[in-house]
């Protein structure tokens, strides 16, 4: 009867874990979509401002060419009226580009947090699976400890593993080097 109680308890814990994971995924997705929409809106604003600046640059060029054709000279011409229009647009564009950088960093940080949450959820799933296997006498306590330790190291060394994966993605290390480094971090 004790074995049945252990199995029931493990199954209950797994069910709660799945529900919590589903709720977290839903809220994370909503935040990611909002951030992406905000990023698109900022980039659209920058593009509009860039088009307005390009139109101003075109006007300056036309004024210069018209002056050169009329006078045959190539001295400086007065474009201060256009520069007065351009200056606030350049400031606004720079401000928006700074906001884009901040938002892109936030999106990247949130993605890393979601990856870490997934790694922790994978650990919980693995632990629940190992708990169940131990409760059912499928594995020994020693096997349980070794496998649980390996799974825990994946969470503990999350940042280091992520950096190794990034190095591999950037072709800085070979597949064999990546596999060896990850093996070292998880065993």
Secondary structure, DSSP 8 states (H G I E B T S, - for coil): -HHHHHHHHHHHHHHHHHHHHHHHHHHHHHHHHHHHHHHHHHHHHHHHHHHHHHHHHHHHHHHHHHHHHHHS-------HHHHHHHHHHHHHHHHHHHHHHHHHHHHHHHHHHHHHHHHHHHHHHHHHHHHHHHHTTSS-HHHHHHHHHHHHHHHHTHHHHHHHHHHHHTTSS-HHHHHHHHHHHH-
